[in-house]
Amino acid sequence: MNFNKAISLFLSTALLAQTLFAGQDAVVSTIGKNPYQAQIDTGFKETLNIPYFFTVPTMAYGNIETEITSVRSSTQKMPLVLTNYNEIIQEQDKSGQSNLGLRLVVAAPKDSRESVSNKLADSGLVKTGDIILSARPTLAGTIPYIHVQLGVTHAGMALVKKDKDGKNYVINVDMPLNAEMLGDNRMSKFTSAHYAEEGVMFHIVRDKNMTDEQRQNVGKWLELFRSRSKEIYKVKSKPDANEKYADRITFNMDYMNPTYDVNKSGDDEMRFVADLGRLALAKSVPDGLTMYCSEFAWAVLSLKDCNPESDAKRFNGDSTPSCVKKIFEPMKVFGSLYEGQREQGDDQFGMSDGPILLADIMKADPRPHASGKSVRQRLLEWTIIGTAGKNKASISQGHRDVEEQLLHADPEFYQHVLGYYALTAVPNVAGFEQQIGMRNAIRGQFNAANRLNYSPTAFMMHAIVPNQLLGQNMKQKSMEYISTLFFMPAKGVDSYQTLLKAAKSTK
């Protein structure tokens, strides 16, 4: 195997295809086989040069309604194109396509983010309550922490809302509830400073069990947070200060310090979710709150059974209403998917299982490599550690701090992670008892040393895990992957036109 190819796994197109009627543009095009791969120019491939662990198994793609993938009229000159991008591994898949990729929504360089927001809302491709995960292709090759976290750095939420012009838009609502995320007018349509950054992919993932009534509830909560953000959000004296203020919420930069906990009696501590609801309802929260981005998203979705209008009185006082329910269980570092037997309370998958799950879904070759290790393990080592430091792209201080904390506590942290990954290849059969015991011990040590969490990657893990994996039903899975929004940089305009022409010529 050519390791450089295996590591890069550049994306190629598996495009589209419905005829665009004269005088109409497609908001999105249907998905089909791609006869146009040769037409996709080098510039487009360079734009989306990402490693395998920044992608999604094709068998984990969520269903999209037929109405969404049908041709729709549009006044925009530059339509969005919905297309599948699957990675090529010639050594493993002679058809030229592997089973990893992205369901991309490609926006033209000249297409304003506001118009894209309108198209996404009108088409129904993005719905209220969807999670918007920011992933930066440029972060590949930076630090191992980003690699294990699948390139995901931020979690926001989608609110479909009608603006003063009478049009529907996807409005992003994020923690921190400030202008950088929500825009100066608190009506960001992918237009705030964070969302306007060039080269960011936005994975759209969705609660797979959300009902229409729950979606309406979530929409009401998000509108309260959006409209009251200036009243309830407080900027700390220093970004990393451990500060809370009465009746206010601050941003927590420490992703390893979630508010959720289990008390000595073994009961979930969910009052902070109720307190978040109280802030939205202008009720008293004397101790205040501090949350990071995905914690806010997790808490809002955990309010989906609460109607902020009819259930408002249930948030009086300081108790937790029974309608507050965890959207998913806060996660451990590693799950027990690779174990022959699971103990009660074990997660099937954990927050840091992504690289090995994707490598196995990709069917990384188990043959011995020249190094004496399996191709699977060599691939994991090279992509997670071997490429780290080659890219000097900017990384947020919060993520740098997490990596520093990990390495300060254990300088060999990633070697231990890779050691665990290697042991997941050990079969659960007689003769391997020692390795199985070591694997269980390492997993237990990692999980015991880290608090249960709901990082941005936790949402991505729920989305990328298929409904069935390694012969098991993934009962833990609560989210599904819908698509990845990508605003083509100006240098990619020719590539976008290639996609558009291919879509229009498909019969």
C-alpha positions in Angstrom: 0.0 0.0 0.0 1.1 3.5 -0.7 0.9 5.2 2.7 0.9 8.7 1.4 -2.2 7.8 -0.6 -3.8 6.0 2.3 -3.2 8.9 4.6 -4.4 11.7 2.4 -7.3 9.8 0.9 -8.2 12.8 -1.2 -11.9 13.3 -1.8 -13.4 12.7 -5.3 -16.8 13.3 -6.5 -19.6 10.8 -6.8 -22.0 13.3 -8.2 -25.6 14.1 -8.6 -28.2 14.2 -11.1 -31.4 15.6 -12.1 -32.0 17.7 -15.2 -32.4 21.4 -14.4 -35.3 22.7 -16.4 -34.9 25.8 -18.5 -35.1 29.0 -16.5 -34.7 27.2 -13.2 -31.9 26.6 -10.8 -31.7 23.6 -8.3 -31.6 24.4 -4.7 -30.1 21.0 -4.4 -29.6 18.2 -6.9 -30.3 14.5 -6.3 -27.5 12.1 -5.6 -26.4 9.5 -8.1 -23.4 8.0 -9.7 -20.8 10.3 -11.1 -19.5 10.1 -14.7 -17.7 13.4 -14.3 -14.7 12.6 -12.1 -12.2 13.5 -14.8 -13.8 17.0 -15.1 -13.1 17.9 -11.4 -10.0 20.0 -11.6 -7.0 20.0 -9.4 -8.0 23.1 -7.6 -11.1 21.5 -6.2 -9.2 18.5 -4.9 -6.7 20.8 -3.3 -9.6 22.7 -1.6 -10.8 19.5 0.0 -7.6 17.7 0.7 -8.6 16.0 4.0 -7.6 12.8 5.9 -9.9 9.8 6.3 -10.8 10.8 9.9 -12.4 14.0 8.8 -15.1 12.1 6.8 -18.2 10.0 7.4 -19.1 6.4 6.6 -21.5 6.4 3.6 -23.6 3.8 5.4 -24.1 6.3 8.3 -25.7 9.0 6.0 -29.2 9.9 7.3 -32.2 9.8 5.1 -33.1 13.0 3.2 -36.7 13.5 2.0 -37.3 13.1 -1.7 -38.7 16.6 -1.8 -35.4 18.0 -0.7 -33.4 16.3 -3.4 -35.9 17.2 -6.2 -35.4 20.2 -8.5 -36.7 23.5 -7.0 -37.0 26.9 -8.7 -34.7 29.6 -7.5 -34.0 33.2 -8.4 -30.3 32.7 -7.6 -27.8 32.5 -10.4 -25.6 30.2 -8.4 -27.6 27.2 -6.9 -26.4 25.0 -4.2 -25.3 21.5 -5.4 -25.8 18.5 -3.2 -23.3 15.8 -4.1 -21.5 12.8 -2.5 -17.8 12.9 -2.3 -16.2 9.5 -1.7 -12.6 8.8 -1.0 -10.4 6.8 -3.4 -8.3 3.9 -2.2 -7.2 2.2 -5.3 -5.3 -0.5 -3.3 -8.4 -1.5 -1.4 -11.3 -0.7 -3.7 -10.9 -1.5 -7.4 -14.1 0.4 -8.2 -12.3 3.6 -7.2 -14.7 4.4 -4.3 -14.3 3.5 -0.6 -17.1 3.6 1.9 -16.0 6.9 3.5 -16.8 10.4 2.3 -19.0 13.4 2.7 -22.5 14.4 1.5 -21.5 17.9 0.5 -23.6 21.0 -0.1 -21.4 23.2 -2.2 -22.0 26.9 -2.3 -20.5 29.0 -5.1 -17.8 31.6 -4.2 -20.1 34.4 -5.3 -23.1 33.1 -3.4 -23.7 35.1 -0.3 -24.0 33.3 3.0 -27.4 35.0 3.5 -28.7 33.5 0.3 -27.3 30.1 1.2 -29.1 30.4 4.6 -32.3 31.1 2.8 -31.9 28.1 0.4 -31.1 25.7 3.2 -34.2 26.8 5.1 -36.5 26.7 2.1 -35.2 23.4 0.9 -35.6 21.8 4.3 -32.1 20.4 4.2 -31.4 22.1 7.5 -34.0 22.1 10.2 -34.5 23.8 13.6 -32.6 21.9 16.2 -29.9 20.6 13.9 -26.4 20.7 15.3 -23.8 22.6 13.2 -20.3 21.2 13.7 -17.4 23.3 12.5 -14.5 21.4 11.0 -11.5 22.9 9.5 -9.7 21.0 6.8 -6.6 23.2 7.4 -6.2 21.7 10.9 -5.1 18.3 9.5 -1.5 17.9 10.4 -1.6 20.3 13.4 -1.8 18.6 16.7 -2.8 15.0 17.6 -5.7 16.3 19.8 -7.5 17.7 16.7 -6.9 14.5 14.8 -8.5 12.3 17.5 -11.3 14.8 17.7 -12.0 14.3 14.0 -11.2 17.9 13.1 -14.4 19.1 14.9 -13.8 22.3 16.9 -17.2 23.9 17.6 -20.9 23.1 17.9 -23.7 25.5 17.1 -27.4 25.1 16.6 -29.8 25.9 13.7 -33.0 27.9 14.0 -35.2 28.3 11.0 -36.7 31.7 11.3 -38.6 34.2 9.1 -36.9 37.6 8.8 -38.4 41.0 8.2 -38.2 40.4 4.4 -40.7 37.5 4.8 -38.1 34.9 3.8 -37.0 31.9 5.9 -33.4 31.7 7.0 -31.2 29.3 8.9 -30.0 31.3 11.9 -27.1 29.9 13.9 -27.4 30.1 17.7 -24.2 29.4 19.6 -22.3 29.6 22.8 -20.7 32.0 23.4 -23.9 34.1 22.9 -21.9 37.1 21.5 -21.5 39.0 18.3 -18.6 36.8 17.1 -21.0 33.9 16.9 -24.5 35.5 16.6 -23.6 38.6 14.7 -24.0 42.2 15.8 -27.8 42.0 15.3 -28.0 38.5 16.7 -29.4 37.3 13.4 -26.4 35.5 11.9 -27.2 33.6 8.7 -23.8 32.0 8.5 -22.7 35.6 8.4 -21.1 36.2 11.9 -17.3 36.3 12.2 -17.0 32.6 13.1 -19.2 31.3 10.2 -17.8 33.7 7.6 -14.3 32.3 8.0 -13.1 30.9 4.7 -12.4 27.2 4.4 -14.5 25.8 7.2 -16.7 22.8 6.7 -20.0 22.7 8.6 -21.3 19.2 9.3 -25.1 19.1 9.9 -26.1 16.4 12.3 -29.6 15.8 13.6 -31.3 14.2 16.6 -32.6 11.0 14.9 -35.6 10.7 17.2 -36.9 14.3 17.3 -40.6 14.8 16.8 -42.3 17.8 15.2 -43.5 18.9 18.6 -40.1 18.6 20.1 -38.6 20.6 17.2 -41.1 23.3 17.9 -40.1 23.4 21.5 -36.4 23.6 20.7 -37.1 26.4 18.2 -38.9 28.4 21.0 -35.9 27.9 23.3 -33.4 28.9 20.7 -35.4 32.0 19.9 -35.4 33.0 23.6 -31.6 32.5 23.8 -31.2 34.5 20.5 -33.4 37.4 21.4 -32.2 37.6 25.1 -28.5 36.9 24.4 -27.4 40.5 25.2 -29.3 40.3 28.6 -28.1 36.9 29.8 -24.6 36.6 28.3 -21.7 38.0 30.3 -18.1 38.5 29.2 -15.6 37.4 31.8 -12.8 39.6 33.1 -10.4 37.2 31.3 -11.3 34.5 28.8 -9.9 31.7 31.0 -11.2 33.1 34.3 -13.4 30.8 36.3 -16.2 33.2 36.8 -20.0 33.0 37.1 -22.4 35.8 37.7 -26.0 35.7 39.1 -28.6 35.5 36.4 -26.0 35.3 33.6 -24.1 32.8 31.6 -20.5 32.9 30.7 -18.3 31.0 28.2 -16.3 28.1 29.6 -13.0 27.6 27.7 -12.2 24.4 29.5 -13.7 21.6 27.5 -12.5 19.0 30.1 -14.6 20.6 32.8 -18.3 20.0 32.0 -21.0 21.1 34.4 -22.7 17.6 34.2 -21.8 15.3 37.0 -23.1 12.4 39.0 -23.5 13.0 42.7 -22.5 10.6 45.6 -25.9 9.0 45.5 -25.4 8.1 41.9 -28.0 10.6 40.7 -27.6 12.7 37.6 -26.9 16.4 38.2 -29.2 18.0 35.6 -30.2 21.1 37.4 -27.9 23.2 35.3 -30.1 22.3 32.3 -33.1 23.6 34.1 -31.1 26.7 35.1 -30.4 27.3 31.5 -34.1 27.2 30.8 -34.7 29.6 33.7 -32.2 32.1 32.2 -34.1 32.0 28.9 -37.4 32.5 30.8 -35.9 35.5 32.8 -36.1 33.6 36.0 -33.6 33.8 38.8 -30.4 31.7 38.7 -28.4 33.1 41.7 -25.3 31.1 41.1 -25.2 31.8 37.3 -23.9 29.4 34.7 -20.8 28.8 32.6 -20.8 26.5 29.5 -18.8 25.7 26.4 -20.3 25.4 23.0 -21.4 21.8 22.8 -22.5 21.8 26.4 -25.0 24.5 25.5 -26.2 22.5 22.5 -26.5 19.3 24.6 -28.5 21.2 27.3 -30.9 22.9 24.8 -31.7 19.5 23.1 -32.2 18.1 26.6 -35.0 20.7 26.9 -36.9 19.4 23.8 -39.7 17.9 25.9 -40.3 21.2 27.7 -42.5 23.8 26.1 -41.1 27.2 27.3 -44.6 28.7 27.0 -46.9 26.1 28.6 -44.3 24.7 30.9 -42.8 28.0 32.1 -44.2 27.6 35.7 -42.4 24.3 36.0 -39.1 26.2 36.0 -40.0 28.3 39.1 -37.8 27.7 42.1 -34.6 25.6 41.8 -35.9 22.1 41.1 -35.5 20.2 37.8 -38.7 19.6 35.9 -39.4 16.0 34.8 -39.5 17.2 31.1 -35.7 17.8 31.3 -34.1 14.6 29.8 -30.6 13.9 28.5 -30.5 14.0 24.7 -27.8 11.3 25.1 -25.7 10.0 27.9 -22.5 12.1 28.4 -19.7 9.9 27.0 -16.6 8.2 28.2 -13.3 8.4 26.3 -13.5 4.8 24.9 -16.4 2.5 24.5 -16.6 -1.3 24.7 -17.4 -2.0 21.1 -14.3 -4.2 20.7 -15.0 -6.3 23.8 -16.5 -9.7 23.6 -18.6 -8.9 26.7 -19.8 -5.6 28.0 -20.4 -4.6 31.6 -23.6 -2.9 32.5 -23.3 0.9 31.9 -20.6 0.6 29.3 -20.8 2.8 26.3 -20.7 1.1 23.0 -18.5 3.9 21.6 -16.6 6.7 23.2 -15.5 10.2 22.2 -12.0 9.0 21.1 -13.0 5.9 19.2 -13.4 7.8 15.9 -10.1 7.0 14.2 -10.2 3.3 14.8 -13.9 3.0 13.9 -13.3 4.8 10.6 -10.2 2.8 9.9 -12.1 -0.4 10.4 -15.1 0.7 8.3 -12.6 1.7 5.7 -11.2 -1.9 6.0 -7.6 -0.8 6.5 -5.5 -3.7 5.4 -4.5 -6.0 8.3 -1.4 -7.4 6.5 2.0 -6.8 8.2 3.8 -3.6 7.2 7.5 -3.4 6.7 7.7 -1.9 10.2 6.4 -5.2 11.6 3.1 -3.5 12.6 -0.2 -4.0 10.8 -1.1 -1.6 8.0 -4.0 -0.5 10.1 -1.8 0.4 13.1 0.8 2.1 10.8 -2.0 4.2 9.3 -3.3 5.2 12.7 0.2 6.1 14.0 1.1 8.1 10.9 -2.1 10.0 10.6 -2.5 10.9 14.3 1.1 11.6 15.3 3.3 11.3 12.2 1.6 14.2 10.4 1.2 16.4 13.5 3.2 19.6 13.5 3.5 19.7 9.7 0.7 22.3 9.5 1.1 25.5 11.4 -2.5 26.6 11.0 -4.1 28.7 13.7 -5.7 26.7 16.5 -7.9 28.2 19.2 -6.3 28.7 22.6 -9.0 26.5 24.2 -8.0 23.5 22.1 -4.3 24.1 22.7 -5.0 24.2 26.4 -6.7 20.9 26.3 -3.8 19.3 24.6 -1.4 20.9 27.0 -3.4 19.5 30.0 -3.4 16.0 28.5 0.4 16.0 27.9 1.1 17.7 31.2 -0.7 14.9 33.0 0.8 12.2 30.8 3.6 13.1 28.3 3.1 9.7 26.7 -0.7 10.2 26.4 -0.9 9.6 22.6 1.4 6.7 22.7 -1.0 5.1 25.2 -3.9 6.0 22.9 -2.2 4.3 20.0 -1.4 1.3 22.2 -5.1 1.0 23.0 -5.9 1.3 19.3 -3.5 -1.5 18.5 -5.1 -3.8 21.1 -8.6 -3.2 19.6 -7.4 -5.5 16.7 -6.9 -8.4 19.1 -9.7 -11.0 18.6 -11.9 -12.0 21.5 -10.9 -15.7 21.4 -8.9 -18.1 23.6 -5.2 -17.5 23.5 -5.4 -13.7 23.7 -6.5 -13.4 27.3 -3.4 -11.3 28.3 -3.9 -8.8 25.5 -7.7 -8.6 26.1 -7.0 -7.9 29.8 -4.5 -5.2 28.9 -7.0 -3.6 26.5 -9.7 -3.5 29.2 -7.3 -2.1 31.8 -6.1 0.7 29.5 -9.7 1.6 28.5 -10.7 1.6 32.2 -7.8 3.9 33.1 -8.6 6.4 30.4 -12.3 6.4 31.3 -11.6 6.7 35.1 -9.2 9.6 34.5 -11.7 11.7 32.5 -15.1 13.0 33.3 -18.2 12.1 31.3 -18.5 14.6 28.5 -20.4 15.9 25.5 -17.7 17.6 23.5 -18.4 18.7 19.9 -16.8 15.4 18.8 -19.3 13.5 21.0 -22.0 14.7 18.6 -19.9 13.7 15.6 -19.3 10.3 17.0 -23.1 9.7 17.4 -23.5 10.8 13.8 -20.7 8.8 12.1 -21.5 5.5 13.8 -23.8 3.4 11.5 -26.9 1.8 12.9 -25.1 -1.6 12.8 -21.3 -2.1 13.3 -19.2 -5.1 14.0 -22.3 -7.3 14.3 -23.9 -5.0 16.9 -26.9 -2.8 16.9 -25.8 0.7 17.9 -28.5 1.4 20.4 -26.4 4.2 21.9 -26.5 6.2 18.6 -28.8 9.2 18.9 -27.7 11.5 16.1 -27.5 11.1 12.3 -25.4 12.8 9.7 -27.3 14.9 7.2 -24.7 16.8 5.1 -21.6 19.0 5.1 -22.0 22.6 4.0 -18.9 24.1 2.3 -18.5 27.6 0.9 -16.2 27.3 -2.1 -13.3 29.7 -1.8 -12.8 32.2 -4.6 -10.0 30.2 -6.0 -12.3 27.3 -6.5 -14.8 29.1 -8.8 -13.8 27.0 -11.9 -14.3 23.8 -9.9 -17.7 24.9 -8.8 -18.7 25.7 -12.4 -17.5 22.2 -13.3 -19.9 20.7 -10.7 -22.7 22.9 -12.0 -22.2 21.9 -15.6 -22.1 18.3 -14.7 -25.4 18.6 -12.8 -27.1 20.4 -15.7 -26.0 17.9 -18.3 -27.1 14.8 -16.4 -30.3 13.3 -17.8 
